[in-house]
């Protein structure tokens, strides 16, 4: 068995004292004290039930209240939410909850009843008050770039006894169960997580399938089976080590050398093609699936040039998505012509219908009709360590496409994610790139996060018709296949504004050693990996 942490019997008051007063020393945290062995035993039996996973998407935080990004990959496995996605499910099902449902006819009251006997990894009770505390603190802390925007329809949270939680909504919202299933809504221990600030001592107290045994920022996370977990996850391994890499080449190199068993985020196009042609010559298998990841450009409305509609439309007229997909990504992505990707209700090809094939002549006319007769000088920004090693070449290709028309004078710059995100939220970039891995598989999640006061983009994108009319209409409809008209209208508004310019839609790839099974079942509908599905074929 995996070595389990020995608890030293600290009282709650001692734990709180340590969290408050010892926080500065926890830059690289060893989260528990282990007696008589390392975190992961080297014995044969244990090795059979351990899996090492590699990714280029390292967490930006360990506190769910502060994250609306790739940190969710880790959260899904160490925290618990009221609802989640069992393997193969396309809609949320109870996890920490025993049952959940709308308890009125207008989709404005949603009630969950918790499973009996839930506990956090430190032994504290997980009850209705802990759920209310966890949701309320997200809004109270209100981290910039955090998940507060997901709770826009929530009015208040009420508890009834120890096991019942009632969510009262300001307005009808059929997507609220999807929101509760996001890792942002992870349930945390009120005794360990401050009510009005982000926990920053490097430790985690959750109730998920695994406990976080140790964590080294941007390097490694070690997970072990949580003995007190109660939920639907059928864990097929005892422990998982996640290693964080800077680029695809290092990731694939580690896979081929058997230093890792599985990769799930960050494979570059060339490496993916090489693995596709590998045909197990190096003992590696590649699982391909449809994906809803999208990439897009964001224009700052306060910038001298990006704030001009004609400039944005000229870029839309020049951009060759097919070249990006083929030259840079080797057809591991496909061109995207609307913010709602293919496969979801309301998907359109609006940008292709409007602009057709790339044309410098049409772009020149757009600019001259607007009185712009000089080269438009812009800097395009991208993040160097978030969306994969092809991002830099992708932006260089966009730069070439624009500059060779003579209509633009574009330069390209990149920054690490933490600096990058902080700067674009302050409105420092005229044009910048972002990727979007959906919170949940619904067209709402490809529109709502980008509009309104609490959005992902920094410079606010206000669209009253979308915010006040189309989204409320769609959220009154429980049949999510019946909302096509509202989302087509929303996308037409976004097409007319060109504040966001969709680039491509990704495919999903999981590369694994031929000894590993479960890769085809490990991604949920939001493309978050459920580590518990992975296991060694020889051990089962």
C-alpha positions as CSV (number, residue, x, y, z in Angstrom):
1,X,0.0,0.0,0.0
2,X,1.0,3.6,-0.4
3,X,2.5,5.1,2.7
4,X,0.0,7.1,4.5
5,X,0.7,10.4,6.4
6,X,1.0,10.2,10.1
7,X,-1.2,12.8,11.8
8,X,0.5,14.4,14.8
9,X,-2.8,15.1,16.5
10,X,-2.8,18.8,16.1
11,X,-5.9,20.5,17.4
12,X,-7.9,22.8,15.2
13,X,-6.5,25.9,17.0
14,X,-3.0,24.6,16.4
15,X,-3.6,24.1,12.7
16,X,-5.1,27.6,12.4
17,X,-2.1,29.0,14.3
18,X,0.3,27.2,11.9
19,X,-1.6,28.4,8.8
20,X,-1.5,32.0,9.9
21,X,1.9,32.3,11.5
22,X,4.0,29.8,9.5
23,X,2.7,30.6,6.1
24,X,5.8,32.5,4.8
25,X,8.0,29.4,5.1
26,X,5.9,27.3,2.8
27,X,7.1,28.3,-0.7
28,X,7.9,24.7,-1.5
29,X,5.6,22.7,0.7
30,X,5.9,19.3,2.0
31,X,2.4,18.8,3.1
32,X,2.5,15.9,5.5
33,X,4.9,14.1,7.7
34,X,5.5,10.4,6.7
35,X,6.7,7.8,9.1
36,X,9.3,5.2,8.0
37,X,9.0,5.6,4.2
38,X,8.9,8.1,1.3
39,X,5.8,9.5,-0.1
40,X,5.7,6.7,-2.8
41,X,7.1,3.4,-1.9
42,X,9.5,1.7,-4.4
43,X,8.1,-1.8,-3.7
44,X,6.9,-3.8,-6.6
45,X,3.3,-4.0,-5.4
46,X,3.0,-0.2,-5.0
47,X,4.7,0.4,-8.4
48,X,2.0,-1.6,-10.0
49,X,-0.7,0.8,-8.7
50,X,1.1,4.1,-9.3
51,X,0.9,6.3,-12.4
52,X,3.1,9.2,-13.4
53,X,1.4,11.8,-15.5
54,X,3.1,14.7,-17.4
55,X,1.6,18.0,-18.5
56,X,2.7,21.5,-19.5
57,X,-0.2,23.1,-17.5
58,X,1.0,23.8,-14.0
59,X,-1.4,25.2,-11.4
60,X,-1.3,28.9,-10.7
61,X,-2.8,28.4,-7.2
62,X,-3.9,25.6,-4.8
63,X,-7.0,27.5,-3.6
64,X,-10.1,27.0,-5.7
65,X,-11.4,30.5,-4.8
66,X,-8.5,32.0,-6.8
67,X,-8.6,29.9,-10.0
68,X,-10.4,30.0,-13.3
69,X,-7.7,28.3,-15.3
70,X,-5.7,25.1,-15.8
71,X,-5.3,24.7,-12.0
72,X,-8.7,22.8,-12.3
73,X,-6.8,19.8,-13.6
74,X,-5.3,19.2,-10.1
75,X,-8.4,20.4,-8.2
76,X,-10.7,17.8,-9.9
77,X,-8.6,15.0,-8.3
78,X,-7.9,16.4,-4.8
79,X,-11.1,18.3,-4.0
80,X,-14.7,17.4,-4.3
81,X,-17.7,19.2,-5.8
82,X,-21.4,18.6,-5.2
83,X,-21.8,17.3,-8.7
84,X,-19.2,16.1,-11.3
85,X,-18.9,13.9,-14.4
86,X,-18.5,10.1,-14.1
87,X,-16.7,8.6,-17.0
88,X,-18.9,8.7,-20.1
89,X,-21.4,11.3,-18.6
90,X,-22.3,14.4,-20.6
91,X,-24.2,16.1,-17.8
92,X,-23.4,16.5,-14.1
93,X,-24.2,13.8,-11.6
94,X,-24.0,13.8,-7.8
95,X,-20.6,13.3,-6.2
96,X,-20.4,14.9,-2.7
97,X,-24.1,15.2,-3.0
98,X,-26.4,12.2,-2.8
99,X,-29.0,14.0,-5.0
100,X,-29.6,17.4,-6.5
101,X,-32.5,19.0,-8.4
102,X,-34.4,22.2,-9.2
103,X,-37.1,22.5,-6.5
104,X,-39.3,25.1,-8.2
105,X,-40.8,25.5,-11.7
106,X,-38.7,28.5,-12.7
107,X,-35.2,27.1,-12.3
108,X,-34.5,29.6,-9.5
109,X,-34.1,27.2,-6.6
110,X,-31.6,24.4,-6.7
111,X,-31.4,21.9,-3.8
112,X,-28.7,19.3,-2.9
113,X,-28.6,16.8,-0.2
114,X,-25.1,15.6,0.9
115,X,-24.0,12.0,1.3
116,X,-23.8,10.8,4.9
117,X,-20.5,10.8,6.7
118,X,-18.4,13.0,4.5
119,X,-15.1,14.1,5.9
120,X,-12.2,16.2,4.8
121,X,-8.7,14.7,4.6
122,X,-7.8,16.1,8.0
123,X,-10.8,14.4,9.6
124,X,-13.0,17.4,9.9
125,X,-16.7,17.0,9.0
126,X,-17.9,18.1,5.6
127,X,-21.4,19.3,6.1
128,X,-23.9,21.7,4.5
129,X,-22.2,24.6,6.4
130,X,-18.9,23.8,4.8
131,X,-20.5,23.9,1.3
132,X,-22.1,27.2,2.0
133,X,-18.8,28.6,3.4
134,X,-16.9,27.4,0.3
135,X,-19.3,29.1,-2.2
136,X,-19.7,32.3,-0.1
137,X,-15.9,32.8,0.2
138,X,-15.5,32.7,-3.6
139,X,-17.7,35.8,-3.8
140,X,-16.3,37.4,-0.7
141,X,-12.7,37.2,-1.8
142,X,-13.5,38.2,-5.4
143,X,-10.1,37.4,-6.9
144,X,-9.4,39.1,-10.2
145,X,-9.5,36.4,-12.7
146,X,-11.0,34.0,-10.2
147,X,-14.3,32.1,-10.5
148,X,-16.6,34.8,-9.1
149,X,-18.0,35.4,-12.6
150,X,-19.4,31.8,-12.7
151,X,-21.8,32.7,-9.8
152,X,-23.5,35.7,-11.5
153,X,-26.9,34.1,-11.2
154,X,-26.5,33.2,-7.5
155,X,-28.4,35.2,-4.9
156,X,-27.7,33.4,-1.6
157,X,-27.0,29.9,-0.2
158,X,-29.1,28.5,2.6
159,X,-28.5,25.4,4.7
160,X,-31.2,23.2,6.2
161,X,-29.8,20.8,8.8
162,X,-26.4,19.2,8.3
163,X,-27.0,17.7,4.9
164,X,-29.2,20.0,2.8
165,X,-28.0,23.0,0.8
166,X,-30.4,25.3,-1.1
167,X,-29.1,27.7,-3.8
168,X,-31.5,30.7,-4.4
169,X,-30.9,32.2,-7.8
170,X,-31.6,35.8,-8.9
171,X,-32.9,34.6,-12.2
172,X,-33.7,31.3,-14.0
173,X,-30.5,29.4,-14.8
174,X,-30.7,25.9,-16.1
175,X,-26.8,25.9,-16.4
176,X,-26.4,26.2,-12.6
177,X,-25.8,22.5,-12.1
178,X,-23.0,22.7,-14.6
179,X,-21.5,25.5,-12.6
180,X,-21.6,23.5,-9.4
181,X,-19.7,20.7,-11.2
182,X,-16.7,22.9,-12.0
183,X,-13.6,22.5,-9.9
184,X,-14.0,26.2,-9.0
185,X,-16.9,25.1,-6.7
186,X,-14.6,22.7,-4.8
187,X,-15.6,22.3,-1.1
188,X,-13.0,23.4,1.3
189,X,-12.6,23.0,5.1
190,X,-13.8,26.2,6.9
191,X,-11.2,25.5,9.6
192,X,-8.3,25.6,7.1
193,X,-9.3,28.2,4.5
194,X,-9.6,31.9,5.5
195,X,-13.0,33.4,4.9
196,X,-11.7,36.7,3.3
197,X,-8.4,35.8,1.7
198,X,-6.7,33.2,-0.4
199,X,-5.0,30.4,1.4
200,X,-1.3,30.7,0.5
201,X,0.6,28.3,2.8
202,X,1.1,25.7,0.1
203,X,-1.2,23.1,1.7
204,X,-4.5,21.6,0.7
205,X,-7.4,20.2,2.7
206,X,-10.0,18.5,0.5
207,X,-12.3,15.5,0.3
208,X,-11.5,14.3,-3.2
209,X,-10.4,10.9,-4.5
210,X,-6.8,11.8,-3.6
211,X,-4.9,13.8,-1.0
212,X,-2.0,16.1,-2.1
213,X,1.0,14.5,-0.4
214,X,3.6,17.0,-1.6
215,X,3.8,19.9,-4.1
216,X,6.7,21.7,-5.7
217,X,5.6,24.7,-7.7
218,X,6.0,24.1,-11.5
219,X,7.8,20.8,-10.8
220,X,5.8,18.1,-9.3
221,X,2.6,17.1,-7.3
222,X,2.3,13.8,-5.5
223,X,-1.2,12.4,-4.9
224,X,-2.2,9.4,-2.8
225,X,-5.5,7.6,-2.4
226,X,-7.8,9.4,0.1
227,X,-9.0,6.7,2.5
228,X,-12.0,8.8,3.7
229,X,-13.3,9.7,0.2
230,X,-17.0,9.1,-0.5
231,X,-18.0,9.7,-4.1
232,X,-18.5,8.0,-7.4
233,X,-14.8,7.8,-8.5
234,X,-13.7,4.2,-8.8
235,X,-10.0,4.6,-8.3
236,X,-8.0,2.1,-10.4
237,X,-4.6,3.2,-8.9
238,X,-3.3,4.0,-5.5
239,X,-1.2,7.0,-6.2
240,X,-0.4,9.5,-9.0
241,X,2.6,11.7,-9.5
242,X,2.1,14.7,-11.8
243,X,5.2,16.2,-13.3
244,X,5.1,19.7,-14.9
245,X,7.1,20.4,-18.1
246,X,7.9,23.6,-19.9
247,X,7.5,22.3,-23.5
248,X,6.2,19.4,-25.5
249,X,9.6,18.1,-26.5
250,X,10.6,17.5,-22.9
251,X,7.2,16.0,-22.2
252,X,7.4,13.5,-25.0
253,X,11.1,12.7,-24.3
254,X,10.2,11.8,-20.7
255,X,7.3,9.6,-22.0
256,X,9.7,7.7,-24.4
257,X,12.2,7.2,-21.6
258,X,9.5,5.9,-19.4
259,X,10.0,8.7,-16.8
260,X,6.3,9.3,-17.1
261,X,3.4,7.1,-18.1
262,X,0.8,9.5,-19.5
263,X,0.6,13.0,-21.0
264,X,-2.6,14.9,-21.1
265,X,-1.9,18.5,-21.9
266,X,0.7,20.3,-23.9
267,X,1.6,18.0,-26.8
268,X,3.0,20.0,-29.7
269,X,1.8,19.3,-33.3
270,X,5.1,17.8,-34.5
271,X,5.2,15.5,-31.4
272,X,1.6,14.5,-31.9
273,X,2.3,13.6,-35.6
274,X,5.4,11.7,-34.6
275,X,3.4,9.7,-32.1
276,X,0.6,9.0,-34.6
277,X,3.2,7.6,-37.0
278,X,5.0,5.7,-34.3
279,X,2.7,2.6,-34.3
280,X,4.0,1.5,-31.0
281,X,7.6,1.2,-32.2
282,X,8.6,2.9,-28.9
283,X,5.9,1.4,-26.8
284,X,3.7,4.5,-26.9
285,X,0.0,4.7,-27.7
286,X,-2.0,7.8,-28.7
287,X,-5.7,8.2,-27.9
288,X,-7.5,10.9,-30.1
289,X,-10.8,12.4,-29.3
290,X,-13.0,15.4,-30.3
291,X,-12.3,18.5,-28.2
292,X,-13.9,21.8,-27.4
293,X,-10.8,23.7,-26.6
294,X,-10.7,27.0,-28.6
295,X,-8.1,29.7,-29.3
296,X,-8.9,33.3,-30.0
297,X,-7.6,36.9,-30.2
298,X,-8.8,39.6,-27.8
299,X,-8.9,43.3,-28.9
300,X,-8.5,46.1,-26.3
301,X,-11.3,48.7,-27.0
302,X,-9.2,51.4,-25.3
303,X,-6.2,51.0,-27.6
304,X,-5.6,53.6,-30.3
305,X,-5.7,51.1,-33.1
306,X,-7.3,47.9,-31.7
307,X,-10.2,50.1,-30.4
308,X,-11.2,50.9,-34.0
309,X,-13.8,48.6,-35.5
310,X,-12.3,48.9,-39.0
311,X,-8.9,47.6,-37.8
312,X,-10.5,44.6,-36.1
313,X,-12.5,43.8,-39.2
314,X,-9.5,44.2,-41.5
315,X,-7.6,41.7,-39.4
316,X,-10.6,39.3,-39.6
317,X,-10.5,39.7,-43.4
318,X,-6.8,38.9,-43.7
319,X,-6.5,36.1,-41.1
320,X,-5.9,32.7,-42.7
321,X,-7.0,30.1,-40.2
322,X,-6.4,27.2,-42.5
323,X,-2.7,28.2,-42.7
324,X,-2.5,28.3,-38.9
325,X,-4.1,24.8,-38.6
326,X,-2.0,23.2,-41.3
327,X,1.4,25.0,-41.1
328,X,1.7,25.5,-37.4
329,X,-0.5,22.8,-35.9
330,X,-0.1,20.1,-38.6
331,X,-3.9,19.7,-38.7
332,X,-4.1,18.7,-35.1
333,X,-6.6,21.6,-34.8
334,X,-9.2,22.8,-37.2
335,X,-10.2,26.4,-38.2
336,X,-12.9,28.0,-36.0
337,X,-15.3,30.6,-37.3
338,X,-17.4,31.3,-34.2
339,X,-16.9,31.4,-30.5
340,X,-19.1,28.3,-30.0
341,X,-17.2,25.3,-31.3
342,X,-18.4,22.6,-33.5
343,X,-20.4,19.9,-31.7
344,X,-22.4,22.2,-29.4
345,X,-25.8,23.7,-30.0
346,X,-25.7,27.1,-31.7
347,X,-22.3,26.6,-33.5
348,X,-22.1,28.7,-36.7
349,X,-19.5,29.6,-39.3
350,X,-20.2,33.3,-39.0
351,X,-16.7,34.6,-39.7
352,X,-16.3,32.6,-42.8
353,X,-19.8,33.6,-44.0
354,X,-19.0,37.2,-43.4
355,X,-15.4,37.4,-44.7
356,X,-14.9,34.4,-46.9
357,X,-11.4,33.6,-48.0
358,X,-8.5,35.9,-46.8
359,X,-8.2,39.0,-48.9
360,X,-5.8,41.9,-48.6
361,X,-7.8,43.9,-51.2
362,X,-11.0,43.7,-49.1
363,X,-9.1,44.5,-46.0
364,X,-7.6,47.6,-47.6
365,X,-11.0,48.8,-48.6
366,X,-12.3,48.4,-45.0
367,X,-9.4,50.5,-43.7
368,X,-9.6,53.2,-46.4
369,X,-13.4,53.5,-46.0
370,X,-12.7,54.3,-42.4
371,X,-10.1,56.9,-43.3
372,X,-7.0,54.8,-42.3
373,X,-4.3,55.2,-45.0
374,X,-1.2,54.4,-43.0
375,X,0.2,51.0,-41.8
376,X,-1.5,50.1,-38.5
377,X,1.1,49.6,-35.8
378,X,0.2,46.8,-33.3
379,X,1.9,44.5,-30.9
380,X,0.4,41.0,-30.5
381,X,1.0,39.4,-27.1
382,X,1.0,35.7,-26.2
383,X,1.8,33.7,-23.1
384,X,5.0,31.6,-23.3
385,X,4.1,28.8,-20.9
386,X,0.3,28.1,-21.0
387,X,-1.0,26.8,-24.3
388,X,1.9,24.8,-25.6
389,X,5.1,25.3,-27.5
390,X,3.4,26.1,-30.8
391,X,1.9,29.3,-29.5
392,X,5.0,31.4,-30.4
393,X,5.2,30.1,-34.0
394,X,1.4,30.6,-34.3
395,X,1.8,34.3,-33.5
396,X,4.7,34.7,-35.8
397,X,2.6,33.3,-38.5
398,X,-0.2,35.8,-37.8
399,X,2.3,38.6,-37.8
400,X,3.6,37.4,-41.3
401,X,0.0,37.2,-42.6
402,X,-0.8,40.8,-41.5
403,X,2.6,42.4,-42.4
404,X,2.9,41.0,-45.9
405,X,-0.2,43.0,-46.9
406,X,1.6,46.3,-46.2
407,X,-1.5,47.4,-44.3
408,X,0.0,46.5,-40.9
409,X,3.2,46.9,-39.0
410,X,2.9,44.1,-36.4
411,X,5.4,42.9,-33.8
412,X,5.0,40.0,-31.4
413,X,6.0,39.6,-27.7
414,X,5.5,36.9,-25.1
415,X,5.5,36.7,-21.3
416,X,5.1,33.9,-18.7
417,X,1.5,33.3,-17.7
418,X,1.4,35.0,-14.3
419,X,2.9,38.3,-15.6
420,X,0.9,38.0,-18.8
421,X,-2.5,37.5,-17.1
422,X,-1.9,40.4,-14.7
423,X,-0.9,42.7,-17.5
424,X,-3.9,42.0,-19.9
425,X,-6.3,42.4,-17.0
426,X,-4.9,45.9,-16.5
427,X,-5.5,46.6,-20.2
428,X,-1.8,46.8,-21.1
429,X,-2.0,44.9,-24.4
430,X,-3.7,46.1,-27.6
431,X,-4.2,42.6,-28.9
432,X,-3.5,39.3,-27.0
433,X,-4.2,35.6,-27.4
434,X,-6.1,33.4,-25.1
435,X,-7.2,29.8,-25.1
436,X,-10.4,28.5,-23.5
437,X,-10.9,25.0,-22.0
438,X,-14.6,25.0,-21.2
439,X,-15.9,25.0,-17.7
440,X,-18.8,22.8,-18.9
441,X,-20.0,21.4,-22.2
442,X,-22.8,24.0,-23.0
443,X,-22.8,26.9,-25.5
444,X,-23.5,29.3,-22.6
445,X,-19.9,28.7,-21.5
446,X,-18.5,30.0,-24.7
447,X,-20.5,33.3,-24.5
448,X,-21.2,34.2,-20.9
449,X,-17.5,34.2,-19.6
450,X,-16.5,36.8,-22.1
451,X,-19.2,39.4,-21.6
452,X,-20.3,41.5,-18.7
453,X,-18.5,43.2,-15.8
454,X,-16.9,40.0,-14.4
455,X,-15.3,38.4,-17.5
456,X,-12.1,36.7,-18.3
457,X,-10.6,39.4,-20.5
458,X,-9.7,42.4,-18.4
459,X,-11.1,45.2,-20.6
460,X,-14.9,44.8,-20.2
461,X,-16.9,43.6,-23.1
462,X,-20.4,44.9,-22.5
463,X,-23.3,43.6,-24.7
464,X,-26.6,44.4,-23.1
465,X,-28.6,42.3,-25.6
466,X,-26.5,39.2,-24.8
467,X,-26.4,39.9,-21.1
468,X,-29.9,41.1,-20.4
469,X,-31.9,39.2,-23.1
470,X,-30.3,36.2,-24.9
471,X,-28.5,34.6,-21.9
472,X,-31.6,34.9,-19.6
473,X,-33.8,33.4,-22.3
474,X,-31.6,30.5,-22.9
475,X,-31.2,29.8,-19.2
476,X,-34.9,29.3,-18.7
477,X,-34.7,26.3,-21.0
478,X,-33.8,22.9,-19.4
479,X,-33.5,21.3,-22.8
480,X,-30.1,22.6,-23.8
481,X,-30.6,21.4,-27.4
482,X,-33.4,24.0,-27.7
483,X,-31.3,27.1,-27.3
484,X,-29.8,27.3,-30.8
485,X,-31.6,30.5,-31.8
486,X,-30.4,32.5,-28.8
487,X,-26.8,31.5,-29.2
488,X,-26.8,32.1,-33.0
489,X,-28.0,35.6,-32.3
490,X,-25.3,36.1,-29.6
491,X,-22.6,35.0,-32.0
492,X,-23.9,37.4,-34.7
493,X,-23.5,40.3,-32.2
494,X,-20.0,39.2,-31.4
495,X,-19.3,38.8,-35.2
496,X,-20.5,42.4,-35.8
497,X,-18.3,43.7,-32.9
498,X,-15.2,41.7,-33.6
499,X,-14.0,42.2,-30.1
500,X,-13.0,38.5,-30.1
501,X,-11.6,36.7,-33.1
502,X,-11.9,32.9,-33.0
503,X,-8.8,31.1,-34.4
504,X,-9.1,27.3,-34.0
505,X,-10.7,24.4,-32.3
506,X,-8.5,21.7,-30.8
507,X,-8.6,18.0,-30.8
508,X,-7.8,16.0,-27.7
509,X,-4.9,13.6,-27.4
510,X,-3.8,11.4,-24.6
511,X,-0.4,9.8,-25.1
512,X,0.5,6.9,-22.8
513,X,2.9,4.0,-22.4
514,X,1.4,0.8,-23.9
515,X,1.4,-0.5,-20.3
516,X,-1.3,2.0,-19.3
517,X,-5.0,1.6,-19.7
518,X,-7.9,4.0,-19.1
519,X,-6.7,6.9,-21.2
520,X,-9.8,6.8,-23.4
521,X,-12.0,7.2,-20.3
522,X,-9.9,9.7,-18.4
523,X,-11.1,13.0,-19.9
524,X,-14.4,14.4,-18.7
525,X,-16.6,16.6,-21.0
526,X,-14.6,19.7,-20.0
527,X,-11.4,17.8,-21.0
528,X,-10.2,17.6,-17.4
529,X,-8.3,14.4,-16.6
530,X,-9.8,12.1,-14.0
531,X,-6.6,10.5,-12.8
532,X,-8.4,7.6,-11.1
533,X,-9.2,6.0,-14.5
534,X,-5.6,5.3,-15.3
535,X,-3.9,2.0,-14.4
536,X,-1.3,-0.5,-15.5
537,X,-2.7,-3.3,-17.6
538,X,-0.6,-5.9,-15.8
539,X,-2.1,-5.1,-12.4
540,X,-5.7,-5.5,-13.2
